[in-house]
Amino acid sequence: MEEKTAETGSLQGSLRKEEFISTRLKAALALKEERKKEAKIKVVELEAWMVKTISEVMIRAMEEFKASFKMRNLNVGFGQ
């Protein structure tokens, strides 16, 4: 009888240890998933920023091109 009681106690101790480990692993996994979500959000934000920045640069380049084209036309006009 004492043998079964000792075995039962040992099994209960092992079960508590496994539950503790399982809880810690679940917490670590949840933290990892949260960081993954945060990283995805940051990537989306950076992609949006890149698109906006590229658009702004393209607009500036077009304005400068138009201005240089007007200057060339002006220079051609004076050259004639």
HTML snippet that shows the backbone in 3Dmol.js (N, CA, C, O; Angstrom):
<script src="https://3Dmol.org/build/3Dmol-min.js"></script>
<div id="view" style="width:600px;height:400px;position:relative"></div>
<script>
const pdb = `
ATOM      1  N   MET A   1       0.819  -1.186   0.000  1.00  0.00           N
ATOM      2  CA  MET A   1       0.000   0.000   0.000  1.00  0.00           C
ATOM      3  C   MET A   1       0.867   1.256   0.000  1.00  0.00           C
ATOM      4  O   MET A   1       0.617   2.198  -0.751  1.00  0.00           O
ATOM      5  N   GLU A   2       1.907   1.253   0.868  1.00  0.00           N
ATOM      6  CA  GLU A   2       2.808   2.410   0.922  1.00  0.00           C
ATOM      7  C   GLU A   2       3.509   2.605  -0.417  1.00  0.00           C
ATOM      8  O   GLU A   2       3.798   3.729  -0.828  1.00  0.00           O
ATOM      9  N   GLU A   3       3.775   1.488  -1.088  1.00  0.00           N
ATOM     10  CA  GLU A   3       4.444   1.540  -2.384  1.00  0.00           C
ATOM     11  C   GLU A   3       3.574   2.272  -3.408  1.00  0.00           C
ATOM     12  O   GLU A   3       4.064   3.101  -4.174  1.00  0.00           O
ATOM     13  N   LYS A   4       2.288   1.957  -3.409  1.00  0.00           N
ATOM     14  CA  LYS A   4       1.360   2.607  -4.343  1.00  0.00           C
ATOM     15  C   LYS A   4       1.190   4.078  -3.989  1.00  0.00           C
ATOM     16  O   LYS A   4       1.083   4.917  -4.883  1.00  0.00           O
ATOM     17  N   THR A   5       1.164   4.399  -2.719  1.00  0.00           N
ATOM     18  CA  THR A   5       1.041   5.781  -2.280  1.00  0.00           C
ATOM     19  C   THR A   5       2.268   6.574  -2.717  1.00  0.00           C
ATOM     20  O   THR A   5       2.145   7.705  -3.188  1.00  0.00           O
ATOM     21  N   ALA A   6       3.451   5.983  -2.562  1.00  0.00           N
ATOM     22  CA  ALA A   6       4.683   6.647  -2.969  1.00  0.00           C
ATOM     23  C   ALA A   6       4.700   6.830  -4.480  1.00  0.00           C
ATOM     24  O   ALA A   6       5.102   7.882  -4.977  1.00  0.00           O
ATOM     25  N   GLU A   7       4.265   5.812  -5.209  1.00  0.00           N
ATOM     26  CA  GLU A   7       4.230   5.886  -6.673  1.00  0.00           C
ATOM     27  C   GLU A   7       3.236   6.965  -7.127  1.00  0.00           C
ATOM     28  O   GLU A   7       3.510   7.733  -8.050  1.00  0.00           O
ATOM     29  N   THR A   8       2.084   7.004  -6.459  1.00  0.00           N
ATOM     30  CA  THR A   8       1.069   8.008  -6.780  1.00  0.00           C
ATOM     31  C   THR A   8       1.619   9.407  -6.511  1.00  0.00           C
ATOM     32  O   THR A   8       1.420  10.319  -7.314  1.00  0.00           O
ATOM     33  N   GLY A   9       2.299   9.574  -5.398  1.00  0.00           N
ATOM     34  CA  GLY A   9       2.910  10.873  -5.058  1.00  0.00           C
ATOM     35  C   GLY A   9       3.953  11.267  -6.084  1.00  0.00           C
ATOM     36  O   GLY A   9       4.036  12.427  -6.486  1.00  0.00           O
ATOM     37  N   SER A  10       4.739  10.306  -6.500  1.00  0.00           N
ATOM     38  CA  SER A  10       5.767  10.566  -7.498  1.00  0.00           C
ATOM     39  C   SER A  10       5.134  10.967  -8.833  1.00  0.00           C
ATOM     40  O   SER A  10       5.595  11.900  -9.491  1.00  0.00           O
ATOM     41  N   LEU A  11       4.066  10.248  -9.227  1.00  0.00           N
ATOM     42  CA  LEU A  11       3.378  10.577 -10.476  1.00  0.00           C
ATOM     43  C   LEU A  11       2.720  11.959 -10.410  1.00  0.00           C
ATOM     44  O   LEU A  11       2.736  12.707 -11.388  1.00  0.00           O
ATOM     45  N   GLN A  12       2.143  12.290  -9.250  1.00  0.00           N
ATOM     46  CA  GLN A  12       1.531  13.610  -9.095  1.00  0.00           C
ATOM     47  C   GLN A  12       2.597  14.711  -9.179  1.00  0.00           C
ATOM     48  O   GLN A  12       2.361  15.764  -9.771  1.00  0.00           O
ATOM     49  N   GLY A  13       3.749  14.466  -8.595  1.00  0.00           N
ATOM     50  CA  GLY A  13       4.859  15.428  -8.671  1.00  0.00           C
ATOM     51  C   GLY A  13       5.322  15.610 -10.108  1.00  0.00           C
ATOM     52  O   GLY A  13       5.580  16.728 -10.555  1.00  0.00           O
ATOM     53  N   SER A  14       5.425  14.499 -10.822  1.00  0.00           N
ATOM     54  CA  SER A  14       5.816  14.573 -12.231  1.00  0.00           C
ATOM     55  C   SER A  14       4.771  15.336 -13.046  1.00  0.00           C
ATOM     56  O   SER A  14       5.116  16.132 -13.919  1.00  0.00           O
ATOM     57  N   LEU A  15       3.496  15.088 -12.754  1.00  0.00           N
ATOM     58  CA  LEU A  15       2.415  15.774 -13.450  1.00  0.00           C
ATOM     59  C   LEU A  15       2.466  17.276 -13.192  1.00  0.00           C
ATOM     60  O   LEU A  15       2.314  18.063 -14.126  1.00  0.00           O
ATOM     61  N   ARG A  16       2.676  17.687 -11.947  1.00  0.00           N
ATOM     62  CA  ARG A  16       2.782  19.113 -11.622  1.00  0.00           C
ATOM     63  C   ARG A  16       3.957  19.747 -12.358  1.00  0.00           C
ATOM     64  O   ARG A  16       3.855  20.864 -12.866  1.00  0.00           O
ATOM     65  N   LYS A  17       5.065  19.028 -12.409  1.00  0.00           N
ATOM     66  CA  LYS A  17       6.253  19.531 -13.107  1.00  0.00           C
ATOM     67  C   LYS A  17       5.952  19.704 -14.597  1.00  0.00           C
ATOM     68  O   LYS A  17       6.325  20.717 -15.189  1.00  0.00           O
ATOM     69  N   GLU A  18       5.293  18.740 -15.197  1.00  0.00           N
ATOM     70  CA  GLU A  18       4.942  18.809 -16.619  1.00  0.00           C
ATOM     71  C   GLU A  18       3.958  19.945 -16.881  1.00  0.00           C
ATOM     72  O   GLU A  18       4.059  20.632 -17.898  1.00  0.00           O
ATOM     73  N   GLU A  19       3.000  20.146 -15.964  1.00  0.00           N
ATOM     74  CA  GLU A  19       2.043  21.235 -16.114  1.00  0.00           C
ATOM     75  C   GLU A  19       2.746  22.585 -16.018  1.00  0.00           C
ATOM     76  O   GLU A  19       2.422  23.520 -16.751  1.00  0.00           O
ATOM     77  N   PHE A  20       3.709  22.675 -15.106  1.00  0.00           N
ATOM     78  CA  PHE A  20       4.478  23.908 -14.959  1.00  0.00           C
ATOM     79  C   PHE A  20       5.268  24.198 -16.235  1.00  0.00           C
ATOM     80  O   PHE A  20       5.272  25.327 -16.726  1.00  0.00           O
ATOM     81  N   ILE A  21       5.925  23.190 -16.761  1.00  0.00           N
ATOM     82  CA  ILE A  21       6.701  23.339 -17.994  1.00  0.00           C
ATOM     83  C   ILE A  21       5.777  23.713 -19.149  1.00  0.00           C
ATOM     84  O   ILE A  21       6.103  24.584 -19.955  1.00  0.00           O
ATOM     85  N   SER A  22       4.633  23.057 -19.226  1.00  0.00           N
ATOM     86  CA  SER A  22       3.668  23.343 -20.282  1.00  0.00           C
ATOM     87  C   SER A  22       3.182  24.792 -20.204  1.00  0.00           C
ATOM     88  O   SER A  22       3.075  25.464 -21.230  1.00  0.00           O
ATOM     89  N   THR A  23       2.895  25.264 -19.024  1.00  0.00           N
ATOM     90  CA  THR A  23       2.451  26.643 -18.826  1.00  0.00           C
ATOM     91  C   THR A  23       3.530  27.629 -19.268  1.00  0.00           C
ATOM     92  O   THR A  23       3.234  28.624 -19.930  1.00  0.00           O
ATOM     93  N   ARG A  24       4.777  27.351 -18.902  1.00  0.00           N
ATOM     94  CA  ARG A  24       5.888  28.229 -19.300  1.00  0.00           C
ATOM     95  C   ARG A  24       6.071  28.233 -20.809  1.00  0.00           C
ATOM     96  O   ARG A  24       6.323  29.279 -21.407  1.00  0.00           O
ATOM     97  N   LEU A  25       5.945  27.063 -21.421  1.00  0.00           N
ATOM     98  CA  LEU A  25       6.091  26.983 -22.870  1.00  0.00           C
ATOM     99  C   LEU A  25       4.971  27.733 -23.582  1.00  0.00           C
ATOM    100  O   LEU A  25       5.208  28.402 -24.587  1.00  0.00           O
ATOM    101  N   LYS A  26       3.751  27.622 -23.059  1.00  0.00           N
ATOM    102  CA  LYS A  26       2.627  28.357 -23.647  1.00  0.00           C
ATOM    103  C   LYS A  26       2.852  29.858 -23.531  1.00  0.00           C
ATOM    104  O   LYS A  26       2.559  30.603 -24.467  1.00  0.00           O
ATOM    105  N   ALA A  27       3.367  30.306 -22.398  1.00  0.00           N
ATOM    106  CA  ALA A  27       3.641  31.732 -22.212  1.00  0.00           C
ATOM    107  C   ALA A  27       4.731  32.198 -23.178  1.00  0.00           C
ATOM    108  O   ALA A  27       4.623  33.277 -23.761  1.00  0.00           O
ATOM    109  N   ALA A  28       5.765  31.400 -23.348  1.00  0.00           N
ATOM    110  CA  ALA A  28       6.841  31.744 -24.271  1.00  0.00           C
ATOM    111  C   ALA A  28       6.320  31.799 -25.706  1.00  0.00           C
ATOM    112  O   ALA A  28       6.696  32.689 -26.470  1.00  0.00           O
ATOM    113  N   LEU A  29       5.473  30.870 -26.068  1.00  0.00           N
ATOM    114  CA  LEU A  29       4.888  30.840 -27.408  1.00  0.00           C
ATOM    115  C   LEU A  29       3.998  32.063 -27.643  1.00  0.00           C
ATOM    116  O   LEU A  29       4.029  32.666 -28.716  1.00  0.00           O
ATOM    117  N   ALA A  30       3.208  32.419 -26.633  1.00  0.00           N
ATOM    118  CA  ALA A  30       2.340  33.595 -26.752  1.00  0.00           C
ATOM    119  C   ALA A  30       3.177  34.859 -26.932  1.00  0.00           C
ATOM    120  O   ALA A  30       2.821  35.727 -27.729  1.00  0.00           O
ATOM    121  N   LEU A  31       4.275  34.969 -26.205  1.00  0.00           N
ATOM    122  CA  LEU A  31       5.163  36.118 -26.331  1.00  0.00           C
ATOM    123  C   LEU A  31       5.792  36.161 -27.725  1.00  0.00           C
ATOM    124  O   LEU A  31       5.908  37.227 -28.331  1.00  0.00           O
ATOM    125  N   LYS A  32       6.191  35.003 -28.220  1.00  0.00           N
ATOM    126  CA  LYS A  32       6.782  34.924 -29.554  1.00  0.00           C
ATOM    127  C   LYS A  32       5.764  35.337 -30.614  1.00  0.00           C
ATOM    128  O   LYS A  32       6.107  36.065 -31.546  1.00  0.00           O
ATOM    129  N   GLU A  33       4.532  34.890 -30.486  1.00  0.00           N
ATOM    130  CA  GLU A  33       3.476  35.244 -31.431  1.00  0.00           C
ATOM    131  C   GLU A  33       3.185  36.743 -31.385  1.00  0.00           C
ATOM    132  O   GLU A  33       2.958  37.365 -32.423  1.00  0.00           O
ATOM    133  N   GLU A  34       3.191  37.321 -30.186  1.00  0.00           N
ATOM    134  CA  GLU A  34       2.955  38.758 -30.039  1.00  0.00           C
ATOM    135  C   GLU A  34       4.069  39.544 -30.734  1.00  0.00           C
ATOM    136  O   GLU A  34       3.798  40.523 -31.430  1.00  0.00           O
ATOM    137  N   ARG A  35       5.296  39.125 -30.549  1.00  0.00           N
ATOM    138  CA  ARG A  35       6.424  39.803 -31.206  1.00  0.00           C
ATOM    139  C   ARG A  35       6.348  39.651 -32.724  1.00  0.00           C
ATOM    140  O   ARG A  35       6.704  40.563 -33.470  1.00  0.00           O
ATOM    141  N   LYS A  36       5.885  38.503 -33.162  1.00  0.00           N
ATOM    142  CA  LYS A  36       5.730  38.267 -34.601  1.00  0.00           C
ATOM    143  C   LYS A  36       4.684  39.223 -35.174  1.00  0.00           C
ATOM    144  O   LYS A  36       4.887  39.802 -36.241  1.00  0.00           O
ATOM    145  N   LYS A  37       3.558  39.387 -34.462  1.00  0.00           N
ATOM    146  CA  LYS A  37       2.511  40.321 -34.897  1.00  0.00           C
ATOM    147  C   LYS A  37       3.055  41.746 -34.956  1.00  0.00           C
ATOM    148  O   LYS A  37       2.802  42.479 -35.913  1.00  0.00           O
ATOM    149  N   GLU A  38       3.805  42.130 -33.922  1.00  0.00           N
ATOM    150  CA  GLU A  38       4.381  43.473 -33.878  1.00  0.00           C
ATOM    151  C   GLU A  38       5.339  43.684 -35.050  1.00  0.00           C
ATOM    152  O   GLU A  38       5.357  44.759 -35.651  1.00  0.00           O
ATOM    153  N   ALA A  39       6.129  42.671 -35.375  1.00  0.00           N
ATOM    154  CA  ALA A  39       7.063  42.772 -36.501  1.00  0.00           C
ATOM    155  C   ALA A  39       6.312  42.916 -37.815  1.00  0.00           C
ATOM    156  O   ALA A  39       6.716  43.698 -38.675  1.00  0.00           O
ATOM    157  N   LYS A  40       5.222  42.169 -37.981  1.00  0.00           N
ATOM    158  CA  LYS A  40       4.425  42.285 -39.205  1.00  0.00           C
ATOM    159  C   LYS A  40       3.828  43.680 -39.338  1.00  0.00           C
ATOM    160  O   LYS A  40       3.810  44.251 -40.428  1.00  0.00           O
ATOM    161  N   ILE A  41       3.345  44.223 -38.240  1.00  0.00           N
ATOM    162  CA  ILE A  41       2.781  45.573 -38.253  1.00  0.00           C
ATOM    163  C   ILE A  41       3.860  46.575 -38.643  1.00  0.00           C
ATOM    164  O   ILE A  41       3.612  47.480 -39.439  1.00  0.00           O
ATOM    165  N   LYS A  42       5.051  46.415 -38.086  1.00  0.00           N
ATOM    166  CA  LYS A  42       6.159  47.316 -38.403  1.00  0.00           C
ATOM    167  C   LYS A  42       6.518  47.222 -39.889  1.00  0.00           C
ATOM    168  O   LYS A  42       6.797  48.241 -40.521  1.00  0.00           O
ATOM    169  N   VAL A  43       6.513  46.016 -40.447  1.00  0.00           N
ATOM    170  CA  VAL A  43       6.817  45.837 -41.873  1.00  0.00           C
ATOM    171  C   VAL A  43       5.781  46.564 -42.727  1.00  0.00           C
ATOM    172  O   VAL A  43       6.130  47.243 -43.692  1.00  0.00           O
ATOM    173  N   VAL A  44       4.513  46.419 -42.370  1.00  0.00           N
ATOM    174  CA  VAL A  44       3.444  47.091 -43.123  1.00  0.00           C
ATOM    175  C   VAL A  44       3.617  48.610 -43.040  1.00  0.00           C
ATOM    176  O   VAL A  44       3.461  49.308 -44.041  1.00  0.00           O
ATOM    177  N   GLU A  45       3.938  49.121 -41.847  1.00  0.00           N
ATOM    178  CA  GLU A  45       4.158  50.551 -41.682  1.00  0.00           C
ATOM    179  C   GLU A  45       5.330  51.031 -42.533  1.00  0.00           C
ATOM    180  O   GLU A  45       5.252  52.078 -43.175  1.00  0.00           O
ATOM    181  N   LEU A  46       6.414  50.261 -42.534  1.00  0.00           N
ATOM    182  CA  LEU A  46       7.592  50.635 -43.324  1.00  0.00           C
ATOM    183  C   LEU A  46       7.303  50.579 -44.821  1.00  0.00           C
ATOM    184  O   LEU A  46       7.779  51.425 -45.579  1.00  0.00           O
ATOM    185  N   GLU A  47       6.530  49.593 -45.243  1.00  0.00           N
ATOM    186  CA  GLU A  47       6.160  49.508 -46.657  1.00  0.00           C
ATOM    187  C   GLU A  47       5.327  50.715 -47.063  1.00  0.00           C
ATOM    188  O   GLU A  47       5.535  51.277 -48.138  1.00  0.00           O
ATOM    189  N   ALA A  48       4.393  51.115 -46.220  1.00  0.00           N
ATOM    190  CA  ALA A  48       3.565  52.289 -46.514  1.00  0.00           C
ATOM    191  C   ALA A  48       4.435  53.539 -46.574  1.00  0.00           C
ATOM    192  O   ALA A  48       4.254  54.382 -47.453  1.00  0.00           O
ATOM    193  N   TRP A  49       5.377  53.661 -45.642  1.00  0.00           N
ATOM    194  CA  TRP A  49       6.286  54.801 -45.631  1.00  0.00           C
ATOM    195  C   TRP A  49       7.126  54.828 -46.913  1.00  0.00           C
ATOM    196  O   TRP A  49       7.329  55.893 -47.494  1.00  0.00           O
ATOM    197  N   MET A  50       7.613  53.665 -47.355  1.00  0.00           N
ATOM    198  CA  MET A  50       8.413  53.585 -48.582  1.00  0.00           C
ATOM    199  C   MET A  50       7.594  54.029 -49.786  1.00  0.00           C
ATOM    200  O   MET A  50       8.083  54.801 -50.611  1.00  0.00           O
ATOM    201  N   VAL A  51       6.370  53.563 -49.899  1.00  0.00           N
ATOM    202  CA  VAL A  51       5.511  53.940 -51.027  1.00  0.00           C
ATOM    203  C   VAL A  51       5.301  55.455 -51.032  1.00  0.00           C
ATOM    204  O   VAL A  51       5.405  56.099 -52.076  1.00  0.00           O
ATOM    205  N   LYS A  52       5.010  56.009 -49.876  1.00  0.00           N
ATOM    206  CA  LYS A  52       4.795  57.451 -49.766  1.00  0.00           C
ATOM    207  C   LYS A  52       6.063  58.215 -50.154  1.00  0.00           C
ATOM    208  O   LYS A  52       6.001  59.186 -50.908  1.00  0.00           O
ATOM    209  N   THR A  53       7.194  57.780 -49.641  1.00  0.00           N
ATOM    210  CA  THR A  53       8.462  58.449 -49.916  1.00  0.00           C
ATOM    211  C   THR A  53       8.822  58.361 -51.392  1.00  0.00           C
ATOM    212  O   THR A  53       9.253  59.348 -51.989  1.00  0.00           O
ATOM    213  N   ILE A  54       8.647  57.195 -51.974  1.00  0.00           N
ATOM    214  CA  ILE A  54       8.937  57.024 -53.401  1.00  0.00           C
ATOM    215  C   ILE A  54       8.029  57.926 -54.234  1.00  0.00           C
ATOM    216  O   ILE A  54       8.482  58.548 -55.195  1.00  0.00           O
ATOM    217  N   SER A  55       6.768  57.997 -53.871  1.00  0.00           N
ATOM    218  CA  SER A  55       5.830  58.874 -54.587  1.00  0.00           C
ATOM    219  C   SER A  55       6.265  60.328 -54.491  1.00  0.00           C
ATOM    220  O   SER A  55       6.242  61.055 -55.484  1.00  0.00           O
ATOM    221  N   GLU A  56       6.660  60.749 -53.302  1.00  0.00           N
ATOM    222  CA  GLU A  56       7.115  62.129 -53.123  1.00  0.00           C
ATOM    223  C   GLU A  56       8.357  62.416 -53.964  1.00  0.00           C
ATOM    224  O   GLU A  56       8.464  63.478 -54.578  1.00  0.00           O
ATOM    225  N   VAL A  57       9.284  61.478 -53.991  1.00  0.00           N
ATOM    226  CA  VAL A  57      10.508  61.652 -54.781  1.00  0.00           C
ATOM    227  C   VAL A  57      10.171  61.701 -56.270  1.00  0.00           C
ATOM    228  O   VAL A  57      10.742  62.500 -57.012  1.00  0.00           O
ATOM    229  N   MET A  58       9.261  60.863 -56.699  1.00  0.00           N
ATOM    230  CA  MET A  58       8.858  60.868 -58.109  1.00  0.00           C
ATOM    231  C   MET A  58       8.211  62.202 -58.482  1.00  0.00           C
ATOM    232  O   MET A  58       8.478  62.744 -59.555  1.00  0.00           O
ATOM    233  N   ILE A  59       7.369  62.728 -57.608  1.00  0.00           N
ATOM    234  CA  ILE A  59       6.713  64.011 -57.864  1.00  0.00           C
ATOM    235  C   ILE A  59       7.765  65.120 -57.969  1.00  0.00           C
ATOM    236  O   ILE A  59       7.712  65.948 -58.880  1.00  0.00           O
ATOM    237  N   ARG A  60       8.719  65.132 -57.036  1.00  0.00           N
ATOM    238  CA  ARG A  60       9.781  66.136 -57.086  1.00  0.00           C
ATOM    239  C   ARG A  60      10.605  66.010 -58.354  1.00  0.00           C
ATOM    240  O   ARG A  60      10.952  67.014 -58.977  1.00  0.00           O
ATOM    241  N   ALA A  61      10.918  64.782 -58.738  1.00  0.00           N
ATOM    242  CA  ALA A  61      11.709  64.560 -59.951  1.00  0.00           C
ATOM    243  C   ALA A  61      10.954  65.072 -61.178  1.00  0.00           C
ATOM    244  O   ALA A  61      11.539  65.700 -62.060  1.00  0.00           O
ATOM    245  N   MET A  62       9.661  64.799 -61.224  1.00  0.00           N
ATOM    246  CA  MET A  62       8.857  65.277 -62.360  1.00  0.00           C
ATOM    247  C   MET A  62       8.815  66.806 -62.381  1.00  0.00           C
ATOM    248  O   MET A  62       8.909  67.406 -63.451  1.00  0.00           O
ATOM    249  N   GLU A  63       8.677  67.440 -61.226  1.00  0.00           N
ATOM    250  CA  GLU A  63       8.661  68.899 -61.161  1.00  0.00           C
ATOM    251  C   GLU A  63       9.994  69.475 -61.630  1.00  0.00           C
ATOM    252  O   GLU A  63      10.029  70.461 -62.366  1.00  0.00           O
ATOM    253  N   GLU A  64      11.091  68.849 -61.197  1.00  0.00           N
ATOM    254  CA  GLU A  64      12.415  69.310 -61.624  1.00  0.00           C
ATOM    255  C   GLU A  64      12.601  69.089 -63.124  1.00  0.00           C
ATOM    256  O   GLU A  64      13.190  69.927 -63.807  1.00  0.00           O
ATOM    257  N   PHE A  65      12.105  67.975 -63.632  1.00  0.00           N
ATOM    258  CA  PHE A  65      12.215  67.719 -65.061  1.00  0.00           C
ATOM    259  C   PHE A  65      11.431  68.765 -65.845  1.00  0.00           C
ATOM    260  O   PHE A  65      11.916  69.295 -66.845  1.00  0.00           O
ATOM    261  N   LYS A  66      10.214  69.058 -65.383  1.00  0.00           N
ATOM    262  CA  LYS A  66       9.398  70.072 -66.055  1.00  0.00           C
ATOM    263  C   LYS A  66      10.101  71.423 -66.028  1.00  0.00           C
ATOM    264  O   LYS A  66      10.123  72.141 -67.028  1.00  0.00           O
ATOM    265  N   ALA A  67      10.675  71.761 -64.878  1.00  0.00           N
ATOM    266  CA  ALA A  67      11.376  73.039 -64.754  1.00  0.00           C
ATOM    267  C   ALA A  67      12.583  73.078 -65.681  1.00  0.00           C
ATOM    268  O   ALA A  67      12.830  74.097 -66.326  1.00  0.00           O
ATOM    269  N   SER A  68      13.338  71.985 -65.760  1.00  0.00           N
ATOM    270  CA  SER A  68      14.510  71.973 -66.635  1.00  0.00           C
ATOM    271  C   SER A  68      14.082  72.020 -68.099  1.00  0.00           C
ATOM    272  O   SER A  68      14.770  72.624 -68.923  1.00  0.00           O
ATOM    273  N   PHE A  69      12.966  71.397 -68.430  1.00  0.00           N
ATOM    274  CA  PHE A  69      12.448  71.429 -69.801  1.00  0.00           C
ATOM    275  C   PHE A  69      12.058  72.865 -70.171  1.00  0.00           C
ATOM    276  O   PHE A  69      12.335  73.333 -71.276  1.00  0.00           O
ATOM    277  N   LYS A  70      11.408  73.552 -69.222  1.00  0.00           N
ATOM    278  CA  LYS A  70      11.031  74.948 -69.455  1.00  0.00           C
ATOM    279  C   LYS A  70      12.276  75.812 -69.640  1.00  0.00           C
ATOM    280  O   LYS A  70      12.295  76.710 -70.482  1.00  0.00           O
ATOM    281  N   MET A  71      13.311  75.536 -68.853  1.00  0.00           N
ATOM    282  CA  MET A  71      14.556  76.296 -68.980  1.00  0.00           C
ATOM    283  C   MET A  71      15.196  76.045 -70.340  1.00  0.00           C
ATOM    284  O   MET A  71      15.699  76.981 -70.960  1.00  0.00           O
ATOM    285  N   ARG A  72      15.189  74.824 -70.808  1.00  0.00           N
ATOM    286  CA  ARG A  72      15.749  74.515 -72.124  1.00  0.00           C
ATOM    287  C   ARG A  72      14.983  75.258 -73.206  1.00  0.00           C
ATOM    288  O   ARG A  72      15.582  75.824 -74.121  1.00  0.00           O
ATOM    289  N   ASN A  73      13.671  75.258 -73.104  1.00  0.00           N
ATOM    290  CA  ASN A  73      12.843  75.979 -74.072  1.00  0.00           C
ATOM    291  C   ASN A  73      13.127  77.471 -74.015  1.00  0.00           C
ATOM    292  O   ASN A  73      13.162  78.138 -75.049  1.00  0.00           O
ATOM    293  N   LEU A  74      13.330  77.995 -72.819  1.00  0.00           N
ATOM    294  CA  LEU A  74      13.660  79.402 -72.647  1.00  0.00           C
ATOM    295  C   LEU A  74      15.013  79.714 -73.274  1.00  0.00           C
ATOM    296  O   LEU A  74      15.173  80.726 -73.956  1.00  0.00           O
ATOM    297  N   ASN A  75      15.992  78.830 -73.037  1.00  0.00           N
ATOM    298  CA  ASN A  75      17.326  79.010 -73.606  1.00  0.00           C
ATOM    299  C   ASN A  75      17.282  78.927 -75.132  1.00  0.00           C
ATOM    300  O   ASN A  75      17.972  79.684 -75.815  1.00  0.00           O
ATOM    301  N   VAL A  76      16.476  78.015 -75.666  1.00  0.00           N
ATOM    302  CA  VAL A  76      16.325  77.888 -77.112  1.00  0.00           C
ATOM    303  C   VAL A  76      15.720  79.173 -77.656  1.00  0.00           C
ATOM    304  O   VAL A  76      16.138  79.663 -78.705  1.00  0.00           O
ATOM    305  N   GLY A  77      14.743  79.716 -76.953  1.00  0.00           N
ATOM    306  CA  GLY A  77      14.110  80.966 -77.365  1.00  0.00           C
ATOM    307  C   GLY A  77      15.096  82.111 -77.411  1.00  0.00           C
ATOM    308  O   GLY A  77      15.060  82.914 -78.344  1.00  0.00           O
ATOM    309  N   PHE A  78      15.986  82.210 -76.420  1.00  0.00           N
ATOM    310  CA  PHE A  78      16.991  83.270 -76.416  1.00  0.00           C
ATOM    311  C   PHE A  78      18.059  83.028 -77.464  1.00  0.00           C
ATOM    312  O   PHE A  78      18.630  83.974 -78.007  1.00  0.00           O
ATOM    313  N   GLY A  79      18.327  81.773 -77.746  1.00  0.00           N
ATOM    314  CA  GLY A  79      19.346  81.424 -78.722  1.00  0.00           C
ATOM    315  C   GLY A  79      18.925  81.752 -80.139  1.00  0.00           C
ATOM    316  O   GLY A  79      19.778  81.937 -81.008  1.00  0.00           O
ATOM    317  N   GLN A  80      17.671  81.826 -80.384  1.00  0.00           N
ATOM    318  CA  GLN A  80      17.196  82.066 -81.750  1.00  0.00           C
ATOM    319  C   GLN A  80      17.333  83.461 -82.108  1.00  0.00           C
ATOM    320  O   GLN A  80      16.984  83.850 -83.222  1.00  0.00           O
TER     321      GLN A  80
END
`;
const viewer = $3Dmol.createViewer("view");
viewer.addModel(pdb, "pdb");
viewer.setStyle({}, {cartoon: {color: "spectrum"}});
viewer.zoomTo();
viewer.render();
</script>
